[in-house]
Amino acid sequence: MQTKIEKIDSSSALAIKIIESQHEEDLEFLSFREKLSYANISHPEKRKEWATARMAIKDALEALYIPYPGFFKDEHGKSQTMGGSGYVSLSHTEGLAGAIFHRELPVGIDMDLIREKILRIGFRFLDSSELDFLEKDPLHYTLAWSAKESIFKCQGRRGVSFRENILLEPFSIDSNIIKAKIRGTDFADHHYQVHARVLNDVVLTYTIW
Ligand SMILES: CC(C)(COP(=O)(O)OP(=O)(O)OC[C@H]1O[C@@H](n2cnc3c(N)ncnc32)[C@H](O)[C@@H]1OP(=O)(O)O)[C@@H](O)C(=O)NCCC(=O)NCCS
């Protein structure tokens, strides 16, 4: 799999790409502002991640026949469309970068490598009710973590605590949908449906507002 592009519906699409080096000409589509941002990234691996994620956005947009508008980061670190139309979210993990775009609704995407050590930090991001239903399995914990990351990115504001403000309903380790809600913030009681899948040793989740 070099690139996996998925049109979710007529308004949204996602793309997952293997992170690799780019030639200058592959990045001609970037806006002037993005080219400046890219030029300021000195770490070679970060450069590849950053550029592959933007190529993933471009692929997702192509599936929807939307020209690449350019993106900038707002004060919370969330990418926003330059023209102000549509919503995007990005993620990278070891070897993979991904992006989701929606014409009308905020979106969040996350990818995480499944690692044993997540079992030791569960108490930091999980509520006691979540600790009760989750199996002591790195996959189940990573699904829970990634679902919260996707919701965090969808709402896009700093200051939302994974443990205090994002609550997951019980779900099984082979679920494709994880239901959750935000509590105790401006967006309290908004309910989310997070889509989840496993790509080899990586968990992919995404949510649409
Ligand atoms: C910023 C954060 C969302 C990045 O997620 P990550 O899993 O480390 O990294 P990912 O590769 O999946 O995502 C990175 C992308 O997230 C996006 N992002 C950063 N801040 C964001 C925000 N506030 N809202 C939405 N998206 C954001 C950016 O587009 C970034 O990609 P880019 O740098 O290429 O533009 C995450 O580190 C974070 O802050 N999480 C919340 C903190 C927290 O409460 N942690 C739990 C404590 S137990």
The ligand as an SDF file (V2000), in Angstrom:
LIG
                    3D

 48 50  0  0  0  0  0  0  0  0999 V2000
   -1.4840   17.9430   19.4480 C   0  0  0  0  0  0  0  0  0  0  0  0
   -1.9190   16.5120   19.3690 C   0  0  0  0  0  0  0  0  0  0  0  0
   -3.4150   16.4970   18.9980 C   0  0  0  0  0  0  0  0  0  0  0  0
   -1.1080   15.7940   18.2670 C   0  0  0  0  0  0  0  0  0  0  0  0
   -1.4220   14.4630   18.1730 O   0  0  0  0  0  0  0  0  0  0  0  0
   -0.3070   13.3220   18.0370 P   0  0  0  0  0  0  0  0  0  0  0  0
   -0.9900   12.0070   18.1730 O   0  0  0  0  0  0  0  0  0  0  0  0
    0.8170   13.6110   18.9610 O   0  0  0  0  0  0  0  0  0  0  0  0
    0.2470   13.4750   16.5950 O   0  0  0  0  0  0  0  0  0  0  0  0
   -0.4670   13.2180   15.2180 P   0  0  0  0  0  0  0  0  0  0  0  0
    0.6100   13.0000   14.2450 O   0  0  0  0  0  0  0  0  0  0  0  0
   -1.5350   12.1960   15.2910 O   0  0  0  0  0  0  0  0  0  0  0  0
   -1.1640   14.6170   14.9090 O   0  0  0  0  0  0  0  0  0  0  0  0
   -0.4190   15.7210   14.5610 C   0  0  0  0  0  0  0  0  0  0  0  0
   -1.3310   16.7140   13.8910 C   0  0  0  0  0  0  0  0  0  0  0  0
   -2.3390   17.1050   14.8030 O   0  0  0  0  0  0  0  0  0  0  0  0
   -2.8090   18.3690   14.3620 C   0  0  0  0  0  0  0  0  0  0  0  0
   -3.1010   19.1740   15.5550 N   0  0  0  0  0  0  0  0  0  0  0  0
   -2.2570   19.7620   16.4140 C   0  0  0  0  0  0  0  0  0  0  0  0
   -2.9500   20.4050   17.3780 N   0  0  0  0  0  0  0  0  0  0  0  0
   -4.2500   20.2360   17.1070 C   0  0  0  0  0  0  0  0  0  0  0  0
   -5.4640   20.6690   17.7310 C   0  0  0  0  0  0  0  0  0  0  0  0
   -5.4890   21.4350   18.8260 N   0  0  0  0  0  0  0  0  0  0  0  0
   -6.6320   20.3040   17.1670 N   0  0  0  0  0  0  0  0  0  0  0  0
   -6.6570   19.5490   16.0670 C   0  0  0  0  0  0  0  0  0  0  0  0
   -5.5430   19.0990   15.4280 N   0  0  0  0  0  0  0  0  0  0  0  0
   -4.3610   19.4430   15.9570 C   0  0  0  0  0  0  0  0  0  0  0  0
   -1.7530   18.9920   13.4670 C   0  0  0  0  0  0  0  0  0  0  0  0
   -2.2770   19.0790   12.1620 O   0  0  0  0  0  0  0  0  0  0  0  0
   -0.6230   17.9800   13.5050 C   0  0  0  0  0  0  0  0  0  0  0  0
   -0.0290   17.7470   12.2560 O   0  0  0  0  0  0  0  0  0  0  0  0
    1.0480   18.7770   11.6040 P   0  0  0  0  0  0  0  0  0  0  0  0
    1.9830   19.1610   12.7070 O   0  0  0  0  0  0  0  0  0  0  0  0
    1.6800   18.0100   10.4920 O   0  0  0  0  0  0  0  0  0  0  0  0
    0.2260   19.9210   11.1120 O   0  0  0  0  0  0  0  0  0  0  0  0
   -1.7030   15.7620   20.6860 C   0  0  0  0  0  0  0  0  0  0  0  0
   -0.3780   15.5620   20.9320 O   0  0  0  0  0  0  0  0  0  0  0  0
   -2.3030   16.4380   21.8750 C   0  0  0  0  0  0  0  0  0  0  0  0
   -1.9700   17.5070   22.2710 O   0  0  0  0  0  0  0  0  0  0  0  0
   -3.2300   15.7620   22.4940 N   0  0  0  0  0  0  0  0  0  0  0  0
   -3.9370   16.2720   23.6200 C   0  0  0  0  0  0  0  0  0  0  0  0
   -3.1180   16.3470   24.8480 C   0  0  0  0  0  0  0  0  0  0  0  0
   -3.6450   15.4840   25.9000 C   0  0  0  0  0  0  0  0  0  0  0  0
   -4.5940   15.8040   26.5620 O   0  0  0  0  0  0  0  0  0  0  0  0
   -3.0260   14.3210   26.0690 N   0  0  0  0  0  0  0  0  0  0  0  0
   -3.4480   13.3610   27.0260 C   0  0  0  0  0  0  0  0  0  0  0  0
   -2.7310   13.4760   28.3100 C   0  0  0  0  0  0  0  0  0  0  0  0
   -2.8780   12.0010   29.2090 S   0  0  0  0  0  0  0  0  0  0  0  0
  1  2  1  0
  2  3  1  0
  2  4  1  0
  2 36  1  0
  4  5  1  0
  5  6  1  0
  6  7  2  0
  6  8  1  0
  6  9  1  0
  9 10  1  0
 10 11  2  0
 10 12  1  0
 10 13  1  0
 13 14  1  0
 14 15  1  0
 15 16  1  0
 15 30  1  0
 16 17  1  0
 17 18  1  0
 17 28  1  0
 18 19  1  0
 18 27  1  0
 19 20  2  0
 20 21  1  0
 21 22  1  0
 21 27  2  0
 22 23  1  0
 22 24  2  0
 24 25  1  0
 25 26  2  0
 26 27  1  0
 28 29  1  0
 28 30  1  0
 30 31  1  0
 31 32  1  0
 32 33  2  0
 32 34  1  0
 32 35  1  0
 36 37  1  0
 36 38  1  0
 38 39  2  0
 38 40  1  0
 40 41  1  0
 41 42  1  0
 42 43  1  0
 43 44  2  0
 43 45  1  0
 45 46  1  0
 46 47  1  0
 47 48  1  0
M  END
$$$$
